[in-house]
Amino acid sequence: MAELLTSRHDKMGVRAMAFEKVALLGTGLMGFPMARNLARAGVPVTVWNRTRAKADPLAEVGAQVVDTIPEAAANADIIITMMSDGPTVLSVVDDVAQALKKGALWIDMSSTKPGEARAQAAALDEVDVAHLDAPVSGGTKGAEGASLAIMVGGGADDFGRAAPILEVMGRPVHVGPSGTGQLSKLCNQTIVAVTIGAVAEAMLLAERGGADPAALRAALKGGFADSTILQQHGERMTTGNFAPGGLSKFQLKDLNNVLAEAESVDLSLPMTQGVRDRFAHFVEHMDGADRDHSGLYLELRSRNGMDT
């Protein structure tokens, strides 16, 4: 495209490739470091956030910060959304679709339902704008370190076009047609939630039985039970650090989406249902909505009559 104006250089100063103009909508816990990595890599990026003050620091690394979504999206070749849920993204699509460039590409990196991703794609197709659903996993650490797992659904050609941008933020993998990125994220969230529940039980058992939880995590490192959740979230649990990396309210939303999708294909997922119900209790009755999802450990302590 004619708009491919900005060059990226490798460490030797040799021209590597050019980036398209990007608009990133939503600079919250995840969107902010993602936008920062794009700007630092030389991507021409315009950002918008509902609370502008949260986006303003991105100007220091070269991003353009604007007040409205139409300002951000109108001249963009690629629009990235990182928002709270599918209905929010679809409302934004409906609001600005007519003002987008023909031939633009919309990449929704929020966590939504597969059907919502397909609805976004259908609405954008009417105005000659392509669409990918590309949710992520890795939490704020992954966003900050540009090491996110990025699951991408949509057309193969559109994935190829998006890959240079996505690779600035992590490791993108094309998993299938429209909606399958979100389906893959739901599978991811099932594994994450159930594993958090298992790690919480193991950490509490170790603590109550007299073992050092930190030493246990070291002993298990590299074995079949090892995982990022064991090492990172297990440490959070036993040190009491529940500052949000992945919000529990969003974990609950994702698990509700998992179960809705399972019902649509006539599946029963009992482990997912059980951990979903525990997250619901933590969010709705223990003031856990805005705490890290490793806070399910607190729900377990409460269940066992222990202080939280």
C-alpha positions as CSV (number, residue, x, y, z in Angstrom):
1,M,0.0,0.0,0.0
2,A,1.1,3.6,-0.6
3,E,0.8,4.3,3.1
4,L,3.7,1.9,3.9
5,L,6.0,4.8,4.8
6,T,7.8,4.0,8.0
7,S,10.9,1.9,7.9
8,R,12.1,-0.6,10.5
9,H,15.8,-1.2,10.9
10,D,17.7,-4.0,12.4
11,K,20.6,-3.5,14.8
12,M,23.0,-3.0,11.9
13,G,20.9,-0.1,10.6
14,V,19.8,-1.9,7.5
15,R,16.3,-1.3,6.3
16,A,14.3,-4.4,7.2
17,M,10.7,-3.6,6.2
18,A,8.0,-1.0,6.4
19,F,5.0,-0.8,8.8
20,E,1.5,0.3,8.0
21,K,-0.3,3.0,10.0
22,V,-1.9,1.5,13.1
23,A,-4.6,2.7,15.4
24,L,-4.8,1.0,18.8
25,L,-8.1,1.5,20.7
26,G,-8.0,0.7,24.4
27,T,-4.8,1.3,26.4
28,G,-5.6,-0.5,29.7
29,L,-3.5,-3.0,31.5
30,M,-2.7,-4.9,28.3
31,G,-3.2,-2.3,25.6
32,F,-0.8,0.2,27.1
33,P,2.3,-2.0,27.0
34,M,1.2,-3.4,23.6
35,A,1.0,0.2,22.2
36,R,4.3,1.1,23.8
37,N,6.1,-1.8,22.1
38,L,4.6,-0.9,18.7
39,A,5.8,2.7,19.1
40,R,9.2,1.7,20.2
41,A,9.5,-0.6,17.2
42,G,8.9,2.3,14.9
43,V,5.3,1.5,14.0
44,P,3.3,4.7,13.3
45,V,0.7,4.3,15.9
46,T,-2.2,6.4,17.0
47,V,-3.9,5.5,20.3
48,W,-7.2,6.2,22.0
49,N,-8.4,5.4,25.5
50,R,-11.7,6.2,27.2
51,T,-9.7,8.0,29.9
52,R,-7.1,9.9,27.9
53,A,-4.8,10.5,30.9
54,K,-4.0,6.8,30.9
55,A,-2.8,7.0,27.2
56,D,-1.0,10.3,27.4
57,P,2.4,8.8,28.5
58,L,2.5,6.9,25.2
59,A,3.3,10.2,23.5
60,E,6.7,10.0,25.2
61,V,7.6,7.0,23.0
62,G,6.3,8.4,19.8
63,A,2.6,7.5,19.7
64,Q,0.0,10.0,18.7
65,V,-2.7,10.3,21.4
66,V,-6.2,11.5,20.3
67,D,-9.5,12.2,22.0
68,T,-11.9,10.2,19.9
69,I,-12.1,6.8,18.2
70,P,-12.9,8.3,14.7
71,E,-9.8,10.4,15.0
72,A,-7.7,7.4,15.6
73,A,-9.3,5.0,13.1
74,A,-10.1,7.1,10.1
75,N,-6.6,7.2,8.5
76,A,-5.4,3.9,9.8
77,D,-4.4,1.0,7.6
78,I,-4.7,-1.4,10.6
79,I,-7.1,-0.9,13.6
80,I,-6.4,-2.9,16.7
81,T,-9.0,-3.1,19.5
82,M,-8.1,-4.2,23.0
83,M,-11.4,-3.8,24.9
84,S,-13.4,-5.4,27.7
85,D,-15.8,-7.6,25.7
86,G,-17.4,-8.4,22.4
87,P,-20.5,-6.2,22.5
88,T,-18.2,-3.2,23.2
89,V,-16.0,-4.0,20.2
90,L,-19.0,-4.5,18.0
91,S,-20.5,-1.2,19.0
92,V,-17.3,0.5,18.1
93,V,-17.2,-1.3,14.7
94,D,-20.8,-0.1,14.1
95,D,-19.9,3.5,15.0
96,V,-16.9,3.9,12.8
97,A,-17.1,1.3,10.0
98,Q,-18.4,3.8,7.4
99,A,-15.4,6.1,8.1
100,L,-12.7,3.5,7.7
101,K,-10.4,3.3,4.7
102,K,-11.4,0.8,2.1
103,G,-9.0,-2.1,2.3
104,A,-8.2,-1.5,5.9
105,L,-7.7,-4.4,8.3
106,W,-9.3,-4.6,11.8
107,I,-7.6,-6.9,14.3
108,D,-9.6,-7.5,17.5
109,M,-7.2,-8.6,20.2
110,S,-9.9,-8.5,22.9
111,S,-11.3,-11.7,24.4
112,T,-14.8,-12.3,23.1
113,K,-17.1,-15.1,21.9
114,P,-16.4,-16.8,18.5
115,G,-19.8,-15.7,17.3
116,E,-19.1,-12.1,18.2
117,A,-15.9,-12.3,16.2
118,R,-17.8,-13.6,13.2
119,A,-20.3,-10.8,13.6
120,Q,-17.6,-8.2,13.6
121,A,-16.1,-9.7,10.5
122,A,-19.5,-9.7,8.7
123,A,-20.1,-6.0,9.6
124,L,-16.7,-4.9,8.4
125,D,-16.9,-7.0,5.2
126,E,-19.9,-4.8,4.1
127,V,-17.5,-1.8,4.0
128,D,-14.6,-3.6,2.4
129,V,-12.6,-3.9,5.6
130,A,-10.9,-7.2,6.5
131,H,-11.0,-8.7,10.0
132,L,-9.0,-11.0,12.2
133,D,-9.8,-12.1,15.7
134,A,-6.5,-12.3,17.5
135,P,-6.9,-12.7,21.3
136,V,-3.8,-13.0,23.5
137,S,-2.4,-14.9,26.4
138,G,0.5,-14.0,28.7
139,G,-1.0,-11.3,30.9
140,T,0.7,-8.0,31.6
141,K,4.1,-9.6,31.8
142,G,3.7,-11.0,28.3
143,A,2.4,-7.6,27.1
144,E,5.3,-5.8,28.6
145,G,7.9,-8.2,27.3
146,A,6.4,-8.5,23.8
147,S,6.1,-12.3,24.4
148,L,2.3,-12.7,24.1
149,A,0.8,-15.8,22.6
150,I,-1.4,-14.5,19.9
151,M,-4.1,-16.9,18.5
152,V,-5.4,-15.6,15.1
153,G,-8.5,-16.5,13.3
154,G,-9.4,-15.2,9.8
155,G,-8.1,-15.3,6.2
156,A,-4.5,-16.5,5.6
157,D,-3.7,-13.5,3.4
158,D,-4.9,-11.1,6.1
159,F,-2.8,-13.0,8.7
160,G,0.2,-12.6,6.5
161,R,-0.4,-8.9,6.2
162,A,-0.9,-8.5,10.0
163,A,2.1,-10.7,11.0
164,P,4.8,-7.9,11.0
165,I,2.7,-5.9,13.4
166,L,1.7,-8.8,15.6
167,E,5.2,-10.1,15.8
168,V,6.2,-6.8,17.5
169,M,3.9,-7.8,20.4
170,G,4.5,-11.5,20.6
171,R,4.2,-14.8,18.8
172,P,1.2,-15.0,16.4
173,V,-0.1,-18.3,15.1
174,H,-2.9,-18.6,12.5
175,V,-5.3,-21.2,13.9
176,G,-8.1,-21.2,11.3
177,P,-11.0,-19.2,9.9
178,S,-12.9,-16.4,11.5
179,G,-13.8,-17.1,15.1
180,T,-11.2,-19.7,15.8
181,G,-8.8,-17.2,17.4
182,Q,-11.5,-16.6,20.0
183,L,-12.2,-20.3,20.3
184,S,-8.6,-21.0,20.9
185,K,-8.5,-18.3,23.6
186,L,-11.5,-19.9,25.3
187,C,-9.5,-23.2,25.3
188,N,-6.6,-21.3,26.8
189,Q,-8.7,-19.8,29.5
190,T,-10.1,-23.2,30.4
191,I,-6.6,-24.5,30.9
192,V,-5.5,-21.3,32.8
193,A,-8.5,-21.4,35.2
194,V,-8.4,-25.0,36.0
195,T,-4.6,-24.9,36.5
196,I,-5.0,-21.9,38.8
197,G,-7.4,-24.0,40.8
198,A,-5.0,-26.9,41.0
199,V,-2.0,-24.7,41.9
200,A,-4.0,-23.0,44.6
201,E,-4.8,-26.4,46.2
202,A,-1.2,-27.5,45.9
203,M,0.2,-24.3,47.5
204,L,-2.3,-24.4,50.3
205,L,-1.6,-28.1,51.0
206,A,2.1,-27.4,51.0
207,E,1.7,-24.5,53.4
208,R,-0.6,-26.3,55.8
209,G,1.5,-29.5,55.8
210,G,4.7,-27.7,56.7
211,A,6.5,-27.6,53.4
212,D,8.1,-24.4,52.0
213,P,5.9,-23.4,49.0
214,A,8.9,-21.6,47.3
215,A,11.1,-24.7,47.7
216,L,8.2,-26.9,46.4
217,R,8.0,-24.7,43.2
218,A,11.8,-25.0,42.8
219,A,11.6,-28.8,43.3
220,L,8.9,-29.1,40.6
221,K,10.6,-26.9,38.1
222,G,11.2,-28.8,34.8
223,G,9.0,-31.7,35.8
224,F,5.6,-32.6,34.4
225,A,3.8,-30.4,37.0
226,D,5.8,-27.3,36.1
227,S,4.1,-24.4,34.4
228,T,4.1,-20.6,34.1
229,I,1.0,-20.6,36.4
230,L,2.8,-22.7,39.0
231,Q,5.9,-20.5,39.1
232,Q,4.3,-17.0,38.7
233,H,0.8,-17.5,40.2
234,G,2.0,-19.9,42.8
235,E,4.4,-17.2,44.0
236,R,1.6,-14.7,44.0
237,M,-0.6,-16.9,46.1
238,T,2.0,-17.6,48.8
239,T,3.3,-14.0,49.0
240,G,-0.1,-12.4,48.9
241,N,0.4,-10.4,45.8
242,F,-2.9,-10.1,44.1
243,A,-2.3,-6.8,42.3
244,P,-4.0,-7.4,38.9
245,G,-2.2,-8.8,36.0
246,G,-5.3,-10.8,34.8
247,L,-8.5,-9.5,36.3
248,S,-10.7,-12.1,38.0
249,K,-13.8,-10.4,36.5
250,F,-12.4,-11.0,33.1
251,Q,-11.5,-14.6,33.9
252,L,-15.1,-15.1,35.0
253,K,-16.4,-13.5,31.7
254,D,-14.2,-15.8,29.7
255,L,-15.3,-18.9,31.6
256,N,-19.0,-17.9,31.0
257,N,-18.1,-17.7,27.3
258,V,-16.4,-21.1,27.4
259,L,-19.5,-22.7,28.9
260,A,-21.8,-21.0,26.4
261,E,-19.7,-22.2,23.5
262,A,-19.6,-25.7,25.0
263,E,-23.4,-25.7,25.3
264,S,-23.7,-24.7,21.7
265,V,-21.9,-27.8,20.6
266,D,-23.6,-30.1,23.2
267,L,-20.6,-30.5,25.5
268,S,-20.5,-30.7,29.3
269,L,-17.3,-29.4,30.9
270,P,-17.5,-30.3,34.6
271,M,-14.1,-29.0,35.7
272,T,-14.6,-25.7,33.9
273,Q,-18.1,-25.4,35.5
274,G,-16.7,-26.0,38.9
275,V,-13.9,-23.5,38.7
276,R,-16.3,-21.0,37.0
277,D,-18.6,-21.2,40.0
278,R,-15.6,-20.6,42.4
279,F,-14.6,-17.5,40.4
280,A,-18.2,-16.3,40.5
281,H,-18.1,-16.5,44.3
282,F,-14.8,-14.7,44.5
283,V,-15.9,-11.9,42.2
284,E,-19.5,-11.5,43.5
285,H,-19.1,-12.2,47.2
286,M,-15.4,-11.6,48.1
287,D,-14.7,-8.3,46.4
288,G,-12.4,-10.1,44.0
289,A,-13.5,-8.6,40.7
290,D,-10.5,-6.3,40.3
291,R,-7.9,-8.6,41.9
292,D,-5.6,-10.9,40.0
293,H,-7.1,-14.3,39.0
294,S,-4.6,-16.0,41.2
295,G,-6.8,-14.6,43.9
296,L,-8.8,-17.8,43.6
297,Y,-6.4,-19.0,46.3
298,L,-8.2,-16.6,48.7
299,E,-11.5,-18.3,47.8
300,L,-9.9,-21.6,48.6
301,R,-8.7,-20.3,52.0
302,S,-12.2,-19.0,52.7
303,R,-13.7,-22.4,51.8
304,N,-11.4,-24.0,54.3
305,G,-12.3,-21.5,57.1
306,M,-9.0,-19.7,56.9
307,D,-8.2,-16.0,57.0
308,T,-8.0,-14.3,53.6
